[in-house]
Each structure stands twice: as C-alpha cells, then as structure tokens.
Amino acid sequence: MRIFTCVVAATVVAFAGAENALADAESGQGYFSAMGSYIDDDDDRGVDDGFNGGQFGFGYALNDAFNVEALFSFAVPDVGSTDEQHYGLGIDVDRVFRRGERFSPYLLAGAGYFR
C-alpha cells in the first residue's frame, strides 16, 4: 500500500502543471534536466530508505525531429558499514513527433555505462 501511495502522489505532482507546460526545446535550443532518487527497499537487502543521488542531463534539439542528450547519474546508498557508490554515464537520441504541440510523443534510444 505504501508503494501505491507513493506512485499516486508522484503522478499527481508530475501532472499538476501539465496544463501550461511544453516540455521540449525548439530546434537549435539546448536544455538541462535534473532528477533526484529515493530508495524504498525491502528489509532483506540491508539498504536504508532515503534520498541518495540523482541524475543530470544536458540536451540539444538538433532539428524538428531529433534531440541528443548526455546524462550523468550517481547514487550513494546507505548500506550499513559498506562505502558503496554508483556512477553512470549515458547518451540518448530522441525522435520527437509533433514538436511544440500540447501532446508531443517521442521515441528514445540510448546507451550507457553504470558502475
């Protein structure tokens, strides 16, 4: 039930401002994104619940159809006495449909490395 409540709350927050938002860049424009991460794991894994990292992304709208993005992610979970750190790099290419309209679907293909 706790997970369901978290998912519902996150969905409501995500769509609260959707009426006035156009979330894509115009052709030739760059953009930045930032996200945080929260672990809510079961007791058997020995990981303390909490905010532990995030992701930063930098993108550029190449033209009306394609974006390219570079991503950096990190996490430092609290695993008791273990000093654990996770880092990742990635690159994505987005195929954007109907850029600039209220509903603008996209396809994403990417590759990355996570350590």
Backbone as JSON Lines, residues from 0, in Angstrom:
{"i":0,"aa":"M","n":[0.82,-1.2,0.0],"ca":[0.0,0.0,0.0],"c":[0.87,1.26,0.0]}
{"i":1,"aa":"R","n":[2.0,1.2,0.7],"ca":[2.89,2.35,0.77],"c":[3.43,2.7,-0.61]}
{"i":2,"aa":"I","n":[3.83,1.69,-1.38],"ca":[4.35,1.93,-2.73],"c":[3.27,2.52,-3.62]}
{"i":3,"aa":"F","n":[2.05,2.0,-3.53],"ca":[0.94,2.54,-4.32],"c":[0.71,4.01,-4.0]}
{"i":4,"aa":"T","n":[0.75,4.36,-2.72],"ca":[0.54,5.75,-2.3],"c":[1.64,6.64,-2.87]}
{"i":5,"aa":"C","n":[2.88,6.19,-2.84],"ca":[3.99,6.97,-3.4],"c":[3.84,7.17,-4.9]}
{"i":6,"aa":"V","n":[3.43,6.12,-5.61],"ca":[3.24,6.22,-7.06],"c":[2.12,7.2,-7.39]}
{"i":7,"aa":"V","n":[1.02,7.13,-6.68],"ca":[-0.1,8.05,-6.92],"c":[0.32,9.49,-6.63]}
{"i":8,"aa":"A","n":[1.02,9.72,-5.53],"ca":[1.47,11.07,-5.19],"c":[2.43,11.62,-6.24]}
{"i":9,"aa":"A","n":[3.35,10.8,-6.71],"ca":[4.31,11.24,-7.74],"c":[3.6,11.56,-9.05]}
{"i":10,"aa":"T","n":[2.59,10.78,-9.41],"ca":[1.83,11.03,-10.63],"c":[1.06,12.34,-10.55]}
{"i":11,"aa":"V","n":[0.44,12.59,-9.41],"ca":[-0.31,13.84,-9.23],"c":[0.63,15.04,-9.34]}
{"i":12,"aa":"V","n":[1.78,14.97,-8.71],"ca":[2.75,16.07,-8.77],"c":[3.25,16.27,-10.2]}
{"i":13,"aa":"A","n":[3.52,15.19,-10.91],"ca":[4.03,15.29,-12.28],"c":[3.03,15.94,-13.22]}
{"i":14,"aa":"F","n":[1.74,15.67,-13.05],"ca":[0.74,16.21,-13.95],"c":[0.09,17.51,-13.46]}
{"i":15,"aa":"A","n":[0.47,17.98,-12.29],"ca":[-0.16,19.19,-11.73],"c":[0.05,20.4,-12.63]}
{"i":16,"aa":"G","n":[1.22,20.56,-13.21],"ca":[1.5,21.71,-14.06],"c":[1.45,21.41,-15.53]}
{"i":17,"aa":"A","n":[0.95,20.25,-15.91],"ca":[0.99,19.84,-17.32],"c":[0.12,20.71,-18.22]}
{"i":18,"aa":"E","n":[-0.87,21.37,-17.67],"ca":[-1.78,22.17,-18.49],"c":[-1.05,23.32,-19.17]}
{"i":19,"aa":"N","n":[-0.05,23.9,-18.5],"ca":[0.64,25.06,-19.04],"c":[2.05,24.74,-19.52]}
{"i":20,"aa":"A","n":[2.44,23.5,-19.53],"ca":[3.84,23.16,-19.83],"c":[4.01,22.6,-21.23]}
{"i":21,"aa":"L","n":[5.01,23.09,-21.91],"ca":[5.5,22.46,-23.13],"c":[6.93,22.04,-22.81]}
{"i":22,"aa":"A","n":[7.16,20.75,-22.72],"ca":[8.4,20.26,-22.15],"c":[9.46,19.92,-23.18]}
{"i":23,"aa":"D","n":[9.45,20.54,-24.34],"ca":[10.51,20.25,-25.28],"c":[11.13,21.54,-25.77]}
{"i":24,"aa":"A","n":[12.37,21.46,-26.19],"ca":[13.1,22.61,-26.7],"c":[12.76,22.83,-28.17]}
{"i":25,"aa":"E","n":[12.93,24.05,-28.61],"ca":[12.76,24.35,-30.03],"c":[14.03,23.93,-30.77]}
{"i":26,"aa":"S","n":[13.92,23.75,-32.06],"ca":[15.05,23.35,-32.88],"c":[16.21,24.33,-32.69]}
{"i":27,"aa":"G","n":[17.41,23.78,-32.42],"ca":[18.59,24.62,-32.21],"c":[18.77,25.1,-30.79]}
{"i":28,"aa":"Q","n":[17.95,24.65,-29.87],"ca":[17.99,25.11,-28.48],"c":[18.48,23.99,-27.57]}
{"i":29,"aa":"G","n":[19.28,24.34,-26.56],"ca":[19.74,23.38,-25.57],"c":[18.84,23.37,-24.35]}
{"i":30,"aa":"Y","n":[18.96,22.34,-23.52],"ca":[18.17,22.25,-22.3],"c":[18.9,21.44,-21.25]}
{"i":31,"aa":"F","n":[18.43,21.54,-20.02],"ca":[19.04,20.89,-18.86],"c":[17.94,20.2,-18.07]}
{"i":32,"aa":"S","n":[18.26,19.03,-17.5],"ca":[17.29,18.35,-16.64],"c":[18.0,17.86,-15.38]}
{"i":33,"aa":"A","n":[17.25,17.78,-14.29],"ca":[17.79,17.28,-13.03],"c":[16.72,16.44,-12.33]}
{"i":34,"aa":"M","n":[17.13,15.33,-11.75],"ca":[16.22,14.45,-11.02],"c":[16.91,13.96,-9.75]}
{"i":35,"aa":"G","n":[16.12,13.7,-8.73],"ca":[16.63,13.07,-7.53],"c":[16.2,11.62,-7.48]}
{"i":36,"aa":"S","n":[16.85,10.82,-6.63],"ca":[16.44,9.43,-6.48],"c":[16.22,9.1,-5.01]}
{"i":37,"aa":"Y","n":[15.26,8.23,-4.78],"ca":[14.88,7.8,-3.44],"c":[14.79,6.28,-3.45]}
{"i":38,"aa":"I","n":[15.43,5.64,-2.48],"ca":[15.35,4.19,-2.36],"c":[14.36,3.83,-1.27]}
{"i":39,"aa":"D","n":[13.41,2.98,-1.61],"ca":[12.46,2.4,-0.66],"c":[12.53,0.9,-0.86]}
{"i":40,"aa":"D","n":[13.53,0.28,-0.26],"ca":[13.84,-1.13,-0.49],"c":[13.29,-2.0,0.64]}
{"i":41,"aa":"D","n":[13.23,-3.31,0.4],"ca":[12.78,-4.22,1.45],"c":[13.88,-4.41,2.5]}
{"i":42,"aa":"D","n":[13.52,-4.95,3.65],"ca":[14.45,-5.1,4.76],"c":[15.55,-6.13,4.5]}
{"i":43,"aa":"D","n":[15.31,-7.09,3.61],"ca":[16.28,-8.15,3.35],"c":[17.54,-7.64,2.64]}
{"i":44,"aa":"R","n":[17.49,-6.51,2.0],"ca":[18.63,-6.01,1.22],"c":[19.61,-5.19,2.07]}
{"i":45,"aa":"G","n":[19.22,-4.77,3.24],"ca":[20.12,-4.02,4.11],"c":[20.4,-2.61,3.67]}
{"i":46,"aa":"V","n":[19.52,-2.02,2.86],"ca":[19.7,-0.65,2.38],"c":[18.72,0.24,3.13]}
{"i":47,"aa":"D","n":[19.24,1.33,3.7],"ca":[18.37,2.28,4.39],"c":[17.58,3.09,3.37]}
{"i":48,"aa":"D","n":[16.3,3.29,3.64],"ca":[15.45,4.11,2.77],"c":[15.89,5.57,2.86]}
{"i":49,"aa":"G","n":[15.82,6.26,1.74],"ca":[16.14,7.69,1.75],"c":[16.58,8.19,0.4]}
{"i":50,"aa":"F","n":[16.74,9.52,0.33],"ca":[17.25,10.16,-0.88],"c":[18.75,9.89,-0.94]}
{"i":51,"aa":"N","n":[19.23,9.44,-2.1],"ca":[20.62,9.0,-2.14],"c":[21.38,9.43,-3.39]}
{"i":52,"aa":"G","n":[20.79,10.16,-4.29],"ca":[21.52,10.54,-5.5],"c":[20.61,11.21,-6.5]}
{"i":53,"aa":"G","n":[20.99,11.14,-7.76],"ca":[20.18,11.77,-8.79],"c":[20.78,11.64,-10.17]}
{"i":54,"aa":"Q","n":[20.27,12.45,-11.08],"ca":[20.73,12.43,-12.46],"c":[20.67,13.84,-13.03]}
{"i":55,"aa":"F","n":[21.69,14.19,-13.8],"ca":[21.73,15.45,-14.52],"c":[21.81,15.14,-16.01]}
{"i":56,"aa":"G","n":[21.08,15.88,-16.79],"ca":[21.09,15.67,-18.24],"c":[21.23,16.99,-18.97]}
{"i":57,"aa":"F","n":[21.96,16.95,-20.07],"ca":[22.13,18.09,-20.95],"c":[21.71,17.65,-22.34]}
{"i":58,"aa":"G","n":[20.85,18.42,-22.97],"ca":[20.37,18.03,-24.28],"c":[20.4,19.17,-25.27]}
{"i":59,"aa":"Y","n":[20.24,18.8,-26.54],"ca":[20.22,19.78,-27.61],"c":[19.25,19.3,-28.69]}
{"i":60,"aa":"A","n":[18.36,20.18,-29.11],"ca":[17.41,19.86,-30.18],"c":[18.1,20.11,-31.52]}
{"i":61,"aa":"L","n":[18.48,19.03,-32.18],"ca":[19.22,19.14,-33.44],"c":[18.38,19.78,-34.55]}
{"i":62,"aa":"N","n":[17.12,19.35,-34.63],"ca":[16.19,19.88,-35.63],"c":[14.77,19.59,-35.12]}
{"i":63,"aa":"D","n":[13.77,19.7,-35.98],"ca":[12.39,19.47,-35.55],"c":[12.1,18.02,-35.2]}
{"i":64,"aa":"A","n":[12.97,17.09,-35.59],"ca":[12.69,15.68,-35.38],"c":[13.57,14.99,-34.35]}
{"i":65,"aa":"F","n":[14.77,15.51,-34.07],"ca":[15.71,14.78,-33.22],"c":[16.34,15.65,-32.13]}
{"i":66,"aa":"N","n":[16.5,15.04,-30.95],"ca":[17.27,15.61,-29.83],"c":[18.41,14.65,-29.52]}
{"i":67,"aa":"V","n":[19.48,15.16,-28.96],"ca":[20.56,14.33,-28.43],"c":[20.78,14.76,-26.98]}
{"i":68,"aa":"E","n":[21.02,13.78,-26.09],"ca":[21.16,14.07,-24.65],"c":[22.36,13.33,-24.08]}
{"i":69,"aa":"A","n":[23.06,13.98,-23.15],"ca":[24.13,13.35,-22.38],"c":[23.67,13.33,-20.93]}
{"i":70,"aa":"L","n":[23.88,12.2,-20.25],"ca":[23.38,12.02,-18.88],"c":[24.49,11.6,-17.94]}
{"i":71,"aa":"F","n":[24.43,12.1,-16.71],"ca":[25.32,11.67,-15.64],"c":[24.45,11.33,-14.43]}
{"i":72,"aa":"S","n":[24.59,10.13,-13.9],"ca":[23.8,9.72,-12.73],"c":[24.73,9.25,-11.63]}
{"i":73,"aa":"F","n":[24.25,9.38,-10.4],"ca":[25.04,8.95,-9.25],"c":[24.11,8.53,-8.12]}
{"i":74,"aa":"A","n":[24.61,7.66,-7.27],"ca":[23.87,7.23,-6.08],"c":[24.88,6.81,-5.02]}
{"i":75,"aa":"V","n":[24.59,7.17,-3.79],"ca":[25.42,6.78,-2.66],"c":[24.48,6.18,-1.61]}
{"i":76,"aa":"P","n":[24.05,4.94,-1.82],"ca":[23.1,4.33,-0.89],"c":[23.75,4.02,0.46]}
{"i":77,"aa":"D","n":[22.97,4.12,1.51],"ca":[23.45,3.81,2.86],"c":[23.24,2.31,3.08]}
{"i":78,"aa":"V","n":[24.34,1.55,2.96],"ca":[24.28,0.09,3.07],"c":[25.05,-0.35,4.32]}
{"i":79,"aa":"G","n":[24.71,0.24,5.45],"ca":[25.38,-0.13,6.7],"c":[26.83,0.31,6.7]}
{"i":80,"aa":"S","n":[27.75,-0.64,6.91],"ca":[29.17,-0.31,7.01],"c":[29.86,-0.24,5.65]}
{"i":81,"aa":"T","n":[29.2,-0.61,4.58],"ca":[29.81,-0.61,3.24],"c":[29.78,0.8,2.66]}
{"i":82,"aa":"D","n":[30.91,1.23,2.1],"ca":[31.0,2.53,1.44],"c":[30.73,2.33,-0.05]}
{"i":83,"aa":"E","n":[29.48,2.28,-0.42],"ca":[29.07,1.96,-1.78],"c":[28.74,3.23,-2.56]}
{"i":84,"aa":"Q","n":[29.23,3.33,-3.8],"ca":[28.95,4.46,-4.67],"c":[28.65,3.95,-6.07]}
{"i":85,"aa":"H","n":[27.65,4.54,-6.71],"ca":[27.25,4.14,-8.07],"c":[27.34,5.38,-8.96]}
{"i":86,"aa":"Y","n":[27.91,5.22,-10.14],"ca":[28.02,6.31,-11.1],"c":[27.66,5.8,-12.48]}
{"i":87,"aa":"G","n":[27.09,6.67,-13.3],"ca":[26.73,6.26,-14.65],"c":[26.83,7.4,-15.64]}
{"i":88,"aa":"L","n":[27.11,7.06,-16.88],"ca":[27.14,7.99,-18.0],"c":[26.28,7.42,-19.11]}
{"i":89,"aa":"G","n":[25.63,8.28,-19.85],"ca":[24.81,7.78,-20.95],"c":[24.62,8.83,-22.03]}
{"i":90,"aa":"I","n":[24.19,8.36,-23.17],"ca":[23.85,9.24,-24.28],"c":[22.56,8.71,-24.91]}
{"i":91,"aa":"D","n":[21.64,9.6,-25.21],"ca":[20.35,9.24,-25.79],"c":[20.11,10.03,-27.07]}
{"i":92,"aa":"V","n":[19.36,9.43,-27.96],"ca":[18.85,10.12,-29.14],"c":[17.33,10.0,-29.09]}
{"i":93,"aa":"D","n":[16.64,11.11,-29.18],"ca":[15.18,11.14,-29.11],"c":[14.62,11.48,-30.49]}
{"i":94,"aa":"R","n":[13.64,10.71,-30.93],"ca":[12.87,11.04,-32.13],"c":[11.59,11.68,-31.66]}
{"i":95,"aa":"V","n":[11.45,12.99,-31.89],"ca":[10.31,13.77,-31.38],"c":[9.26,13.91,-32.48]}
{"i":96,"aa":"F","n":[8.02,13.64,-32.12],"ca":[6.9,13.8,-33.04],"c":[6.05,14.99,-32.59]}
{"i":97,"aa":"R","n":[5.58,15.79,-33.53],"ca":[4.69,16.92,-33.23],"c":[5.32,17.9,-32.23]}
{"i":98,"aa":"R","n":[6.58,18.26,-32.45],"ca":[7.29,19.17,-31.56],"c":[6.52,20.48,-31.4]}
{"i":99,"aa":"G","n":[6.44,20.96,-30.18],"ca":[5.79,22.23,-29.9],"c":[4.29,22.15,-29.69]}
{"i":100,"aa":"E","n":[3.69,20.99,-29.88],"ca":[2.26,20.85,-29.64],"c":[2.0,20.4,-28.22]}
{"i":101,"aa":"R","n":[0.77,20.46,-27.8],"ca":[0.39,20.1,-26.43],"c":[0.75,18.65,-26.12]}
{"i":102,"aa":"F","n":[0.51,17.73,-27.03],"ca":[0.88,16.33,-26.87],"c":[1.98,16.03,-27.88]}
{"i":103,"aa":"S","n":[3.18,15.76,-27.39],"ca":[4.34,15.56,-28.26],"c":[5.04,14.25,-27.88]}
{"i":104,"aa":"P","n":[4.61,13.12,-28.45],"ca":[5.25,11.84,-28.12],"c":[6.66,11.77,-28.69]}
{"i":105,"aa":"Y","n":[7.44,10.84,-28.14],"ca":[8.8,10.66,-28.63],"c":[9.23,9.22,-28.44]}
{"i":106,"aa":"L","n":[10.23,8.8,-29.22],"ca":[10.91,7.52,-29.06],"c":[12.32,7.83,-28.6]}
{"i":107,"aa":"L","n":[12.85,7.02,-27.71],"ca":[14.18,7.25,-27.17],"c":[15.02,6.0,-27.33]}
{"i":108,"aa":"A","n":[16.25,6.16,-27.82],"ca":[17.23,5.07,-27.88],"c":[18.49,5.58,-27.22]}
{"i":109,"aa":"G","n":[19.11,4.76,-26.42],"ca":[20.3,5.23,-25.74],"c":[21.23,4.1,-25.34]}
{"i":110,"aa":"A","n":[22.4,4.51,-24.92],"ca":[23.4,3.58,-24.42],"c":[24.07,4.22,-23.22]}
{"i":111,"aa":"G","n":[24.54,3.39,-22.31],"ca":[25.17,3.95,-21.14],"c":[26.05,2.97,-20.42]}
{"i":112,"aa":"Y","n":[26.73,3.49,-19.43],"ca":[27.64,2.7,-18.59],"c":[27.31,3.03,-17.15]}
{"i":113,"aa":"F","n":[27.16,2.01,-16.31],"ca":[26.86,2.21,-14.9],"c":[27.82,1.39,-14.08]}
{"i":114,"aa":"R","n":[28.47,2.0,-13.12],"ca":[29.45,1.32,-12.28],"c":[29.05,1.47,-10.82]}
